[in-house]
Every structure is written in structure tokens, then in C-alpha cells.
Amino acid sequence: MKYLLYIICLTIIPLSSLAQDKEDTAVASIDGIVNGLLDQITIEEGKKIDTSAVRNLFHPSAQLTVLHNDSSFAETVSLDEFLSLLKDPYYEQGFLEKEIHKVIDEYNGIAQVFQSFYAKDSEGVENKGINSYQLAYYNGRWWIVSLLWTSESNGVELPEKYGGK
């Protein structure tokens, strides 16, 4: 019995430290944290989004805003509301979001990132758009303090300087 417990401990402890190392790596750099978010919200069919890993990327008071495709209104949610939305079965059917291009401006512990993306949902609906991140560096890591995004619409495509045509 002690032998079995020993084997279990030897297996679990390294795996938990690997998970912690991956989270620490994601928040150590600007690229790491914004790409970490895309990694977390890209999900295979039948899987669930790890909302605790997503939460680790954001400052607790972060705001997330989407400018809807027709530009008629913007909708802002808290981090908790965003995480609730990610639990929707829509995402369990599969969702892909990947980076096309990224522009980073950084100064003295703050950063602005324009990240153009390609997204595809489980129904095959594809779109492109831009994520605009505002980041802060303190306590030895980066935090997403705000995220604003929109998708191509009304004939307005991604500009060339952000990886468009």
C-alpha cells in the first residue's frame, strides 16, 4: 500500500508542478499572456474550458468589452461574467481562435497589444478581428487589465498593418 501511495505521489507532484510552470511561463511575458488566453479559449469538441487558468491571466477587476459587428453597441462584462459565458455549451462543441498578427507597445510596466485573430466555431462560422489588450506588470508578472475586441463587419476588413490583405 505504501508503495502504491509512493508511486501516486511521484506521478502527481511532477504533473502539478508542470501545470504551475506553464501558468508561470504564460504570465512572465507579454507574448506569453496574450497567447495563453488564445490557448485557453481554443477548445476541442467535448472538452471544457479551464476557467481557473483563464482567471489566472486577468487582473481580478478586469473588464472585457466586445464591440458588436454592426458597431451599434459595445457590451462590457466583468471577469466573472466572462468566465460564466465560457461555460456555455457552445464552446464545448469546439472553438478555435488563433493569432494572425500582433503589435505591442510597452512602457514602464504597461503595455497595449493589438492582436489580429482568426476564429472558427463548431458550426464552421469563420471571422477575423482584433483583440486590444491593456496589460500591467507588477508582482513579478503581467496581468490583463482590460480586453476590447471586434470582428470584421460592414465591409471593414483587417488593415494591412495588422495582418490583413
SEKE-117212 format. One record per atom (N, C-alpha, C): atom name; residue in one letter; x negated, y, z negated. Coordinates in nm, 3 decimals, decimal comma. Layout:
+------+------+---------+---------+---------+
! name ! resn !       x !       y !       z !
+------+------+---------+---------+---------+
!   CA !    a !       X !       Y !       Z !
...
+------+------+---------+---------+---------+
! end
This chain:
+------+------+---------+---------+---------+
! name ! resn !       x !       y !       z !
+------+------+---------+---------+---------+
!    N !    m !  -0,083 !  -0,120 !   0,000 !
!   CA !    m !   0,000 !   0,000 !   0,000 !
!    C !    m !  -0,087 !   0,126 !   0,000 !
!    N !    k !  -0,192 !   0,126 !  -0,084 !
!   CA !    k !  -0,282 !   0,241 !  -0,088 !
!    C !    k !  -0,348 !   0,260 !   0,048 !
!    N !    y !  -0,381 !   0,149 !   0,112 !
!   CA !    y !  -0,444 !   0,155 !   0,243 !
!    C !    y !  -0,351 !   0,222 !   0,345 !
!    N !    l !  -0,223 !   0,186 !   0,344 !
!   CA !    l !  -0,124 !   0,244 !   0,434 !
!    C !    l !  -0,108 !   0,394 !   0,408 !
!    N !    l !  -0,101 !   0,432 !   0,281 !
!   CA !    l !  -0,092 !   0,573 !   0,245 !
!    C !    l !  -0,216 !   0,649 !   0,292 !
!    N !    y !  -0,332 !   0,589 !   0,278 !
!   CA !    y !  -0,457 !   0,650 !   0,323 !
!    C !    y !  -0,455 !   0,673 !   0,474 !
!    N !    i !  -0,410 !   0,574 !   0,550 !
!   CA !    i !  -0,401 !   0,586 !   0,696 !
!    C !    i !  -0,304 !   0,697 !   0,734 !
!    N !    i !  -0,189 !   0,704 !   0,668 !
!   CA !    i !  -0,090 !   0,808 !   0,697 !
!    C !    i !  -0,149 !   0,946 !   0,671 !
!    N !    c !  -0,218 !   0,961 !   0,558 !
!   CA !    c !  -0,280 !   1,091 !   0,525 !
!    C !    c !  -0,385 !   1,129 !   0,627 !
!    N !    l !  -0,465 !   1,033 !   0,669 !
!   CA !    l !  -0,569 !   1,061 !   0,769 !
!    C !    l !  -0,509 !   1,102 !   0,903 !
!    N !    t !  -0,390 !   1,054 !   0,931 !
!   CA !    t !  -0,323 !   1,089 !   1,056 !
!    C !    t !  -0,253 !   1,223 !   1,047 !
!    N !    i !  -0,182 !   1,249 !   0,939 !
!   CA !    i !  -0,101 !   1,371 !   0,926 !
!    C !    i !  -0,185 !   1,495 !   0,904 !
!    N !    i !  -0,284 !   1,489 !   0,818 !
!   CA !    i !  -0,363 !   1,608 !   0,785 !
!    C !    i !  -0,431 !   1,668 !   0,907 !
!    N !    p !  -0,500 !   1,588 !   0,991 !
!   CA !    p !  -0,560 !   1,650 !   1,110 !
!    C !    p !  -0,457 !   1,708 !   1,205 !
!    N !    l !  -0,340 !   1,644 !   1,219 !
!   CA !    l !  -0,237 !   1,697 !   1,308 !
!    C !    l !  -0,184 !   1,831 !   1,258 !
!    N !    s !  -0,163 !   1,845 !   1,129 !
!   CA !    s !  -0,113 !   1,972 !   1,077 !
!    C !    s !  -0,218 !   2,080 !   1,091 !
!    N !    s !  -0,344 !   2,046 !   1,076 !
!   CA !    s !  -0,447 !   2,150 !   1,094 !
!    C !    s !  -0,461 !   2,188 !   1,240 !
!    N !    l !  -0,438 !   2,093 !   1,332 !
!   CA !    l !  -0,439 !   2,127 !   1,474 !
!    C !    l !  -0,326 !   2,223 !   1,507 !
!    N !    a !  -0,207 !   2,200 !   1,452 !
!   CA !    a !  -0,094 !   2,290 !   1,475 !
!    C !    a !  -0,125 !   2,427 !   1,419 !
!    N !    q !  -0,184 !   2,433 !   1,300 !
!   CA !    q !  -0,220 !   2,562 !   1,240 !
!    C !    q !  -0,326 !   2,632 !   1,324 !
!    N !    d !  -0,427 !   2,556 !   1,373 !
!   CA !    d !  -0,531 !   2,616 !   1,457 !
!    C !    d !  -0,472 !   2,675 !   1,583 !
!    N !    k !  -0,374 !   2,606 !   1,643 !
!   CA !    k !  -0,311 !   2,656 !   1,765 !
!    C !    k !  -0,236 !   2,786 !   1,737 !
!    N !    e !  -0,163 !   2,793 !   1,624 !
!   CA !    e !  -0,093 !   2,916 !   1,588 !
!    C !    e !  -0,192 !   3,028 !   1,559 !
!    N !    d !  -0,302 !   2,997 !   1,488 !
!   CA !    d !  -0,403 !   3,098 !   1,457 !
!    C !    d !  -0,468 !   3,150 !   1,584 !
!    N !    t !  -0,494 !   3,061 !   1,680 !
!   CA !    t !  -0,554 !   3,100 !   1,806 !
!    C !    t !  -0,461 !   3,192 !   1,884 !
!    N !    a !  -0,332 !   3,161 !   1,884 !
!   CA !    a !  -0,235 !   3,242 !   1,959 !
!    C !    a !  -0,233 !   3,386 !   1,911 !
!    N !    v !  -0,243 !   3,409 !   1,780 !
!   CA !    v !  -0,229 !   3,544 !   1,728 !
!    C !    v !  -0,363 !   3,618 !   1,717 !
!    N !    a !  -0,471 !   3,553 !   1,754 !
!   CA !    a !  -0,604 !   3,613 !   1,743 !
!    C !    a !  -0,635 !   3,709 !   1,858 !
!    N !    s !  -0,562 !   3,699 !   1,968 !
!   CA !    s !  -0,590 !   3,785 !   2,083 !
!    C !    s !  -0,459 !   3,830 !   2,148 !
!    N !    i !  -0,468 !   3,936 !   2,226 !
!   CA !    i !  -0,350 !   3,986 !   2,298 !
!    C !    i !  -0,301 !   3,882 !   2,397 !
!    N !    d !  -0,393 !   3,827 !   2,477 !
!   CA !    d !  -0,355 !   3,722 !   2,572 !
!    C !    d !  -0,291 !   3,605 !   2,500 !
!    N !    g !  -0,351 !   3,566 !   2,388 !
!   CA !    g !  -0,301 !   3,451 !   2,314 !
!    C !    g !  -0,159 !   3,470 !   2,265 !
!    N !    i !  -0,128 !   3,587 !   2,213 !
!   CA !    i !   0,005 !   3,606 !   2,154 !
!    C !    i !   0,113 !   3,619 !   2,261 !
!    N !    v !   0,087 !   3,690 !   2,370 !
!   CA !    v !   0,192 !   3,702 !   2,472 !
!    C !    v !   0,208 !   3,572 !   2,549 !
!    N !    n !   0,098 !   3,501 !   2,575 !
!   CA !    n !   0,109 !   3,372 !   2,642 !
!    C !    n !   0,168 !   3,268 !   2,547 !
!    N !    g !   0,142 !   3,284 !   2,417 !
!   CA !    g !   0,201 !   3,194 !   2,318 !
!    C !    g !   0,353 !   3,202 !   2,318 !
!    N !    l !   0,407 !   3,322 !   2,337 !
!   CA !    l !   0,552 !   3,335 !   2,343 !
!    C !    l !   0,607 !   3,263 !   2,466 !
!    N !    l !   0,544 !   3,281 !   2,581 !
!   CA !    l !   0,591 !   3,210 !   2,701 !
!    C !    l !   0,584 !   3,059 !   2,681 !
!    N !    d !   0,477 !   3,012 !   2,618 !
!   CA !    d !   0,465 !   2,868 !   2,591 !
!    C !    d !   0,580 !   2,819 !   2,504 !
!    N !    q !   0,620 !   2,899 !   2,406 !
!   CA !    q !   0,725 !   2,858 !   2,314 !
!    C !    q !   0,864 !   2,859 !   2,378 !
!    N !    i !   0,891 !   2,957 !   2,465 !
!   CA !    i !   1,026 !   2,964 !   2,522 !
!    C !    i !   1,041 !   2,881 !   2,650 !
!    N !    t !   0,930 !   2,830 !   2,703 !
!   CA !    t !   0,937 !   2,735 !   2,813 !
!    C !    t !   0,960 !   2,598 !   2,751 !
!    N !    i !   1,071 !   2,538 !   2,788 !
!   CA !    i !   1,113 !   2,416 !   2,718 !
!    C !    i !   1,160 !   2,311 !   2,818 !
!    N !    e !   1,121 !   2,188 !   2,793 !
!   CA !    e !   1,166 !   2,076 !   2,876 !
!    C !    e !   1,308 !   2,036 !   2,837 !
!    N !    e !   1,378 !   1,979 !   2,934 !
!   CA !    e !   1,515 !   1,935 !   2,909 !
!    C !    e !   1,519 !   1,838 !   2,791 !
!    N !    g !   1,617 !   1,861 !   2,702 !
!   CA !    g !   1,636 !   1,774 !   2,587 !
!    C !    g !   1,553 !   1,811 !   2,465 !
!    N !    k !   1,461 !   1,904 !   2,479 !
!   CA !    k !   1,377 !   1,947 !   2,366 !
!    C !    k !   1,440 !   2,068 !   2,300 !
!    N !    k !   1,394 !   2,099 !   2,180 !
!   CA !    k !   1,440 !   2,217 !   2,108 !
!    C !    k !   1,323 !   2,316 !   2,095 !
!    N !    i !   1,356 !   2,443 !   2,097 !
!   CA !    i !   1,255 !   2,546 !   2,079 !
!    C !    i !   1,212 !   2,549 !   1,933 !
!    N !    d !   1,083 !   2,559 !   1,911 !
!   CA !    d !   1,027 !   2,567 !   1,776 !
!    C !    d !   1,040 !   2,712 !   1,729 !
!    N !    t !   1,152 !   2,743 !   1,665 !
!   CA !    t !   1,177 !   2,882 !   1,626 !
!    C !    t !   1,080 !   2,931 !   1,520 !
!    N !    s !   1,025 !   2,842 !   1,438 !
!   CA !    s !   0,926 !   2,888 !   1,339 !
!    C !    s !   0,797 !   2,931 !   1,408 !
!    N !    a !   0,759 !   2,864 !   1,516 !
!   CA !    a !   0,641 !   2,906 !   1,592 !
!    C !    a !   0,666 !   3,040 !   1,661 !
!    N !    v !   0,787 !   3,059 !   1,712 !
!   CA !    v !   0,822 !   3,188 !   1,774 !
!    C !    v !   0,819 !   3,297 !   1,667 !
!    N !    r !   0,878 !   3,270 !   1,552 !
!   CA !    r !   0,881 !   3,369 !   1,443 !
!    C !    r !   0,740 !   3,411 !   1,404 !
!    N !    n !   0,645 !   3,320 !   1,406 !
!   CA !    n !   0,507 !   3,349 !   1,367 !
!    C !    n !   0,441 !   3,453 !   1,460 !
!    N !    l !   0,492 !   3,469 !   1,579 !
!   CA !    l !   0,433 !   3,562 !   1,675 !
!    C !    l !   0,479 !   3,706 !   1,653 !
!    N !    f !   0,593 !   3,723 !   1,587 !
!   CA !    f !   0,657 !   3,854 !   1,573 !
!    C !    f !   0,641 !   3,911 !   1,433 !
!    N !    h !   0,632 !   4,043 !   1,428 !
!   CA !    h !   0,643 !   4,114 !   1,301 !
!    C !    h !   0,786 !   4,090 !   1,251 !
!    N !    p !   0,806 !   4,071 !   1,120 !
!   CA !    p !   0,941 !   4,040 !   1,070 !
!    C !    p !   1,048 !   4,143 !   1,108 !
!    N !    s !   1,012 !   4,268 !   1,128 !
!   CA !    s !   1,113 !   4,369 !   1,163 !
!    C !    s !   1,116 !   4,399 !   1,313 !
!    N !    a !   1,059 !   4,310 !   1,393 !
!   CA !    a !   1,054 !   4,332 !   1,539 !
!    C !    a !   1,193 !   4,347 !   1,599 !
!    N !    q !   1,199 !   4,427 !   1,704 !
!   CA !    q !   1,323 !   4,441 !   1,781 !
!    C !    q !   1,298 !   4,390 !   1,922 !
!    N !    l !   1,400 !   4,326 !   1,978 !
!   CA !    l !   1,392 !   4,273 !   2,113 !
!    C !    l !   1,507 !   4,331 !   2,193 !
!    N !    t !   1,476 !   4,386 !   2,309 !
!   CA !    t !   1,577 !   4,455 !   2,390 !
!    C !    t !   1,571 !   4,406 !   2,533 !
!    N !    v !   1,687 !   4,379 !   2,590 !
!   CA !    v !   1,696 !   4,345 !   2,731 !
!    C !    v !   1,775 !   4,456 !   2,801 !
!    N !    l !   1,718 !   4,507 !   2,910 !
!   CA !    l !   1,790 !   4,599 !   2,998 !
!    C !    l !   1,858 !   4,512 !   3,101 !
!    N !    h !   1,990 !   4,506 !   3,097 !
!   CA !    h !   2,063 !   4,414 !   3,184 !
!    C !    h !   2,045 !   4,450 !   3,331 !
!    N !    n !   2,059 !   4,347 !   3,414 !
!   CA !    n !   2,024 !   4,356 !   3,556 !
!    C !    n !   2,085 !   4,474 !   3,629 !
!    N !    d !   2,206 !   4,510 !   3,596 !
!   CA !    d !   2,267 !   4,622 !   3,667 !
!    C !    d !   2,231 !   4,756 !   3,603 !
!    N !    s !   2,143 !   4,754 !   3,504 !
!   CA !    s !   2,096 !   4,875 !   3,434 !
!    C !    s !   2,208 !   4,955 !   3,371 !
!    N !    s !   2,322 !   4,890 !   3,347 !
!   CA !    s !   2,434 !   4,964 !   3,288 !
!    C !    s !   2,422 !   4,976 !   3,137 !
!    N !    f !   2,346 !   4,885 !   3,075 !
!   CA !    f !   2,325 !   4,898 !   2,931 !
!    C !    f !   2,207 !   4,813 !   2,887 !
!    N !    a !   2,156 !   4,847 !   2,770 !
!   CA !    a !   2,049 !   4,770 !   2,707 !
!    C !    a !   2,105 !   4,710 !   2,579 !
!    N !    e !   2,065 !   4,588 !   2,551 !
!   CA !    e !   2,112 !   4,519 !   2,432 !
!    C !    e !   1,992 !   4,489 !   2,343 !
!    N !    t !   1,998 !   4,534 !   2,218 !
!   CA !    t !   1,889 !   4,514 !   2,122 !
!    C !    t !   1,934 !   4,418 !   2,013 !
!    N !    v !   1,844 !   4,324 !   1,981 !
!   CA !    v !   1,872 !   4,228 !   1,874 !
!    C !    v !   1,752 !   4,223 !   1,779 !
!    N !    s !   1,779 !   4,179 !   1,657 !
!   CA !    s !   1,672 !   4,158 !   1,561 !
!    C !    s !   1,603 !   4,025 !   1,593 !
!    N !    l !   1,493 !   3,999 !   1,527 !
!   CA !    l !   1,422 !   3,873 !   1,544 !
!    C !    l !   1,512 !   3,755 !   1,506 !
!    N !    d !   1,584 !   3,767 !   1,394 !
!   CA !    d !   1,674 !   3,659 !   1,352 !
!    C !    d !   1,783 !   3,633 !   1,456 !
!    N !    e !   1,839 !   3,739 !   1,511 !
!   CA !    e !   1,943 !   3,722 !   1,615 !
!    C !    e !   1,884 !   3,657 !   1,740 !
!    N !    f !   1,764 !   3,698 !   1,777 !
!   CA !    f !   1,696 !   3,639 !   1,894 !
!    C !    f !   1,673 !   3,490 !   1,872 !
!    N !    l !   1,625 !   3,454 !   1,753 !
!   CA !    l !   1,600 !   3,313 !   1,724 !
!    C !    l !   1,729 !   3,232 !   1,726 !
!    N !    s !   1,839 !   3,290 !   1,684 !
!   CA !    s !   1,969 !   3,222 !   1,692 !
!    C !    s !   2,007 !   3,198 !   1,837 !
!    N !    l !   1,982 !   3,296 !   1,922 !
!   CA !    l !   2,013 !   3,281 !   2,065 !
!    C !    l !   1,930 !   3,168 !   2,128 !
!    N !    l !   1,806 !   3,153 !   2,082 !
!   CA !    l !   1,720 !   3,048 !   2,137 !
!    C !    l !   1,767 !   2,908 !   2,099 !
!    N !    k !   1,855 !   2,897 !   2,002 !
!   CA !    k !   1,909 !   2,767 !   1,961 !
!    C !    k !   2,027 !   2,726 !   2,048 !
!    N !    d !   2,067 !   2,812 !   2,140 !
!   CA !    d !   2,179 !   2,783 !   2,229 !
!    C !    d !   2,147 !   2,659 !   2,314 !
!    N !    p !   2,244 !   2,570 !   2,333 !
!   CA !    p !   2,222 !   2,450 !   2,416 !
!    C !    p !   2,174 !   2,482 !   2,558 !
!    N !    y !   2,198 !   2,604 !   2,605 !
!   CA !    y !   2,149 !   2,647 !   2,737 !
!    C !    y !   1,999 !   2,619 !   2,750 !
!    N !    y !   1,923 !   2,649 !   2,645 !
!   CA !    y !   1,778 !   2,630 !   2,650 !
!    C !    y !   1,739 !   2,484 !   2,642 !
!    N !    e !   1,821 !   2,401 !   2,577 !
!   CA !    e !   1,791 !   2,258 !   2,565 !
!    C !    e !   1,804 !   2,188 !   2,700 !
!    N !    q !   1,868 !   2,253 !   2,796 !
!   CA !    q !   1,881 !   2,195 !   2,929 !
!    C !    q !   1,757 !   2,224 !   3,013 !
!    N !    g !   1,663 !   2,299 !   2,959 !
!   CA !    g !   1,538 !   2,328 !   3,027 !
!    C !    g !   1,530 !   2,474 !   3,069 !
!    N !    f !   1,415 !   2,533 !   3,044 !
!   CA !    f !   1,394 !   2,673 !   3,081 !
!    C !    f !   1,244 !   2,692 !   3,104 !
!    N !    l !   1,210 !   2,764 !   3,210 !
!   CA !    l !   1,071 !   2,790 !   3,243 !
!    C !    l !   1,050 !   2,940 !   3,256 !
!    N !    e !   0,947 !   2,990 !   3,192 !
!   CA !    e !   0,904 !   3,128 !   3,214 !
!    C !    e !   0,752 !   3,128 !   3,218 !
!    N !    k !   0,697 !   3,182 !   3,327 !
!   CA !    k !   0,551 !   3,187 !   3,338 !
!    C !    k !   0,506 !   3,324 !   3,388 !
!    N !    e !   0,385 !   3,355 !   3,352 !
!   CA !    e !   0,326 !   3,485 !   3,386 !
!    C !    e !   0,285 !   3,491 !   3,532 !
!    N !    i !   0,315 !   3,605 !   3,594 !
!   CA !    i !   0,268 !   3,633 !   3,729 !
!    C !    i !   0,145 !   3,723 !   3,722 !
!    N !    h !   0,155 !   3,826 !   3,638 !
!   CA !    h !   0,051 !   3,928 !   3,630 !
!    C !    h !   0,061 !   3,999 !   3,495 !
!    N !    k !  -0,049 !   4,057 !   3,449 !
!   CA !    k !  -0,045 !   4,124 !   3,320 !
!    C !    k !  -0,137 !   4,246 !   3,324 !
!    N !    v !  -0,089 !   4,357 !   3,263 !
!   CA !    v !  -0,169 !   4,479 !   3,246 !
!    C !    v !  -0,167 !   4,511 !   3,097 !
!    N !    i !  -0,286 !   4,526 !   3,040 !
!   CA !    i !  -0,299 !   4,551 !   2,895 !
!    C !    i !  -0,365 !   4,686 !   2,873 !
!    N !    d !  -0,305 !   4,767 !   2,789 !
!   CA !    d !  -0,365 !   4,891 !   2,741 !
!    C !    d !  -0,377 !   4,878 !   2,590 !
!    N !    e !  -0,497 !   4,904 !   2,537 !
!   CA !    e !  -0,522 !   4,885 !   2,395 !
!    C !    e !  -0,601 !   5,002 !   2,339 !
!    N !    y !  -0,567 !   5,041 !   2,217 !
!   CA !    y !  -0,641 !   5,144 !   2,147 !
!    C !    y !  -0,623 !   5,129 !   1,997 !
!    N !    n !  -0,732 !   5,118 !   1,924 !
!   CA !    n !  -0,735 !   5,128 !   1,779 !
!    C !    n !  -0,625 !   5,050 !   1,706 !
!    N !    g !  -0,610 !   4,923 !   1,743 !
!   CA !    g !  -0,514 !   4,837 !   1,674 !
!    C !    g !  -0,374 !   4,837 !   1,728 !
!    N !    i !  -0,349 !   4,908 !   1,839 !
!   CA !    i !  -0,218 !   4,898 !   1,905 !
!    C !    i !  -0,241 !   4,859 !   2,050 !
!    N !    a !  -0,143 !   4,795 !   2,108 !
!   CA !    a !  -0,153 !   4,754 !   2,247 !
!    C !    a !  -0,016 !   4,757 !   2,312 !
!    N !    q !  -0,017 !   4,787 !   2,440 !
!   CA !    q !   0,102 !   4,783 !   2,526 !
!    C !    q !   0,069 !   4,683 !   2,637 !
!    N !    v !   0,156 !   4,587 !   2,658 !
!   CA !    v !   0,134 !   4,487 !   2,762 !
!    C !    v !   0,254 !   4,487 !   2,856 !
!    N !    f !   0,226 !   4,504 !   2,985 !
!   CA !    f !   0,326 !   4,483 !   3,090 !
!    C !    f !   0,294 !   4,348 !   3,151 !
!    N !    q !   0,385 !   4,253 !   3,131 !
!   CA !    q !   0,364 !   4,117 !   3,181 !
!    C !    q !   0,477 !   4,084 !   3,279 !
!    N !    s !   0,443 !   4,072 !   3,407 !
!   CA !    s !   0,547 !   4,031 !   3,501 !
!    C !    s !   0,562 !   3,880 !   3,492 !
!    N !    f !   0,686 !   3,834 !   3,510 !
!   CA !    f !   0,715 !   3,692 !   3,490 !
!    C !    f !   0,802 !   3,636 !   3,601 !
!    N !    y !   0,796 !   3,504 !   3,612 !
!   CA !    y !   0,886 !   3,426 !   3,694 !
!    C !    y !   0,961 !   3,335 !   3,598 !
!    N !    a !   1,093 !   3,326 !   3,613 !
!   CA !    a !   1,174 !   3,240 !   3,526 !
!    C !    a !   1,268 !   3,155 !   3,611 !
!    N !    k !   1,297 !   3,036 !   3,557 !
!   CA !    k !   1,390 !   2,945 !   3,623 !
!    C !    k !   1,465 !   2,868 !   3,515 !
!    N !    d !   1,598 !   2,868 !   3,524 !
!   CA !    d !   1,676 !   2,794 !   3,425 !
!    C !    d !   1,714 !   2,657 !   3,478 !
!    N !    s !   1,786 !   2,580 !   3,398 !
!   CA !    s !   1,819 !   2,442 !   3,432 !
!    C !    s !   1,913 !   2,431 !   3,551 !
!    N !    e !   1,983 !   2,540 !   3,582 !
!   CA !    e !   2,074 !   2,539 !   3,697 !
!    C !    e !   2,003 !   2,580 !   3,825 !
!    N !    g !   1,873 !   2,606 !   3,815 !
!   CA !    g !   1,794 !   2,643 !   3,932 !
!    C !    g !   1,794 !   2,792 !   3,962 !
!    N !    v !   1,857 !   2,872 !   3,876 !
!   CA !    v !   1,858 !   3,017 !   3,895 !
!    C !    v !   1,718 !   3,070 !   3,865 !
!    N !    e !   1,662 !   3,141 !   3,963 !
!   CA !    e !   1,527 !   3,195 !   3,951 !
!    C !    e !   1,534 !   3,347 !   3,947 !
!    N !    n !   1,443 !   3,407 !   3,874 !
!   CA !    n !   1,431 !   3,553 !   3,878 !
!    C !    n !   1,290 !   3,593 !   3,837 !
!    N !    k !   1,260 !   3,716 !   3,864 !
!   CA !    k !   1,134 !   3,777 !   3,825 !
!    C !    k !   1,167 !   3,904 !   3,748 !
!    N !    g !   1,072 !   3,946 !   3,667 !
!   CA !    g !   1,093 !   4,069 !   3,592 !
!    C !    g !   0,968 !   4,108 !   3,517 !
!    N !    i !   0,985 !   4,198 !   3,422 !
!   CA !    i !   0,872 !   4,246 !   3,343 !
!    C !    i !   0,909 !   4,242 !   3,195 !
!    N !    n !   0,817 !   4,186 !   3,116 !
!   CA !    n !   0,822 !   4,194 !   2,970 !
!    C !    n !   0,730 !   4,308 !   2,929 !
!    N !    s !   0,778 !   4,396 !   2,846 !
!   CA !    s !   0,697 !   4,506 !   2,793 !
!    C !    s !   0,681 !   4,483 !   2,643 !
!    N !    y !   0,560 !   4,447 !   2,603 !
!   CA !    y !   0,530 !   4,418 !   2,463 !
!    C !    y !   0,462 !   4,537 !   2,398 !
!    N !    q !   0,495 !   4,563 !   2,274 !
!   CA !    q !   0,421 !   4,656 !   2,191 !
!    C !    q !   0,366 !   4,571 !   2,076 !
!    N !    l !   0,235 !   4,581 !   2,057 !
!   CA !    l !   0,166 !   4,496 !   1,960 !
!    C !    l !   0,091 !   4,580 !   1,858 !
!    N !    a !   0,071 !   4,523 !   1,740 !
!   CA !    a !  -0,010 !   4,587 !   1,636 !
!    C !    a !  -0,106 !   4,482 !   1,581 !
!    N !    y !  -0,228 !   4,527 !   1,550 !
!   CA !    y !  -0,329 !   4,438 !   1,492 !
!    C !    y !  -0,355 !   4,480 !   1,349 !
!    N !    y !  -0,325 !   4,392 !   1,257 !
!   CA !    y !  -0,360 !   4,413 !   1,116 !
!    C !    y !  -0,356 !   4,277 !   1,046 !
!    N !    n !  -0,415 !   4,273 !   0,927 !
!   CA !    n !  -0,428 !   4,147 !   0,852 !
!    C !    n !  -0,494 !   4,037 !   0,935 !
!    N !    g !  -0,589 !   4,079 !   1,021 !
!   CA !    g !  -0,668 !   3,982 !   1,096 !
!    C !    g !  -0,599 !   3,914 !   1,211 !
!    N !    r !  -0,489 !   3,972 !   1,260 !
!   CA !    r !  -0,416 !   3,908 !   1,371 !
!    C !    r !  -0,328 !   4,009 !   1,445 !
!    N !    w !  -0,283 !   3,972 !   1,563 !
!   CA !    w !  -0,188 !   4,052 !   1,641 !
!    C !    w !  -0,045 !   4,013 !   1,605 !
!    N !    w !   0,044 !   4,111 !   1,612 !
!   CA !    w !   0,187 !   4,092 !   1,588 !
!    C !    w !   0,263 !   4,157 !   1,704 !
!    N !    i !   0,366 !   4,092 !   1,752 !
!   CA !    i !   0,458 !   4,156 !   1,847 !
!    C !    i !   0,555 !   4,237 !   1,763 !
!    N !    v !   0,555 !   4,369 !   1,779 !
!   CA !    v !   0,645 !   4,453 !   1,700 !
!    C !    v !   0,769 !   4,492 !   1,780 !
!    N !    s !   0,759 !   4,479 !   1,912 !
!   CA !    s !   0,873 !   4,514 !   1,996 !
!    C !    s !   0,856 !   4,445 !   2,131 !
!    N !    l !   0,968 !   4,404 !   2,188 !
!   CA !    l !   0,968 !   4,344 !   2,321 !
!    C !    l !   1,089 !   4,397 !   2,398 !
!    N !    l !   1,062 !   4,451 !   2,515 !
!   CA !    l !   1,165 !   4,503 !   2,606 !
!    C !    l !   1,146 !   4,433 !   2,739 !
!    N !    w !   1,253 !   4,382 !   2,800 !
!   CA !    w !   1,237 !   4,317 !   2,929 !
!    C !    w !   1,355 !   4,345 !   3,019 !
!    N !    t !   1,329 !   4,328 !   3,148 !
!   CA !    t !   1,432 !   4,342 !   3,250 !
!    C !    t !   1,393 !   4,255 !   3,369 !
!    N !    s !   1,490 !   4,224 !   3,454 !
!   CA !    s !   1,468 !   4,142 !   3,571 !
!    C !    s !   1,492 !   4,223 !   3,698 !
!    N !    e !   1,439 !   4,172 !   3,808 !
!   CA !    e !   1,464 !   4,237 !   3,937 !
!    C !    e !   1,615 !   4,244 !   3,961 !
!    N !    s !   1,661 !   4,356 !   4,012 !
!   CA !    s !   1,803 !   4,371 !   4,042 !
!    C !    s !   1,822 !   4,493 !   4,131 !
!    N !    n !   1,939 !   4,502 !   4,188 !
!   CA !    n !   1,977 !   4,617 !   4,271 !
!    C !    n !   1,872 !   4,647 !   4,378 !
!    N !    g !   1,809 !   4,542 !   4,430 !
!   CA !    g !   1,707 !   4,561 !   4,534 !
!    C !    g !   1,575 !   4,615 !   4,483 !
!    N !    v !   1,560 !   4,630 !   4,352 !
!   CA !    v !   1,434 !   4,679 !   4,295 !
!    C !    v !   1,348 !   4,558 !   4,260 !
!    N !    e !   1,243 !   4,538 !   4,338 !
!   CA !    e !   1,154 !   4,425 !   4,317 !
!    C !    e !   1,033 !   4,468 !   4,235 !
!    N !    l !   0,957 !   4,370 !   4,189 !
!   CA !    l !   0,834 !   4,400 !   4,114 !
!    C !    l !   0,740 !   4,483 !   4,200 !
!    N !    p !   0,684 !   4,589 !   4,144 !
!   CA !    p !   0,585 !   4,669 !   4,218 !
!    C !    p !   0,457 !   4,587 !   4,243 !
!    N !    e !   0,387 !   4,621 !   4,346 !
!   CA !    e !   0,264 !   4,551 !   4,381 !
!    C !    e !   0,163 !   4,553 !   4,266 !
!    N !    k !   0,154 !   4,665 !   4,194 !
!   CA !    k !   0,056 !   4,674 !   4,085 !
!    C !    k !   0,087 !   4,581 !   3,969 !
!    N !    y !   0,208 !   4,523 !   3,966 !
!   CA !    y !   0,245 !   4,425 !   3,865 !
!    C !    y !   0,263 !   4,286 !   3,925 !
!    N !    g !   0,201 !   4,261 !   4,039 !
!   CA !    g !   0,204 !   4,128 !   4,099 !
!    C !    g !   0,316 !   4,104 !   4,197 !
!    N !    g !   0,387 !   4,212 !   4,235 !
!   CA !    g !   0,494 !   4,197 !   4,334 !
!    C !    g !   0,438 !   4,198 !   4,475 !
!    N !    k !   0,527 !   4,200 !   4,570 !
!   CA !    k !   0,487 !   4,193 !   4,712 !
!    C !    k !   0,397 !   4,306 !   4,753 !
+------+------+---------+---------+---------+
! end
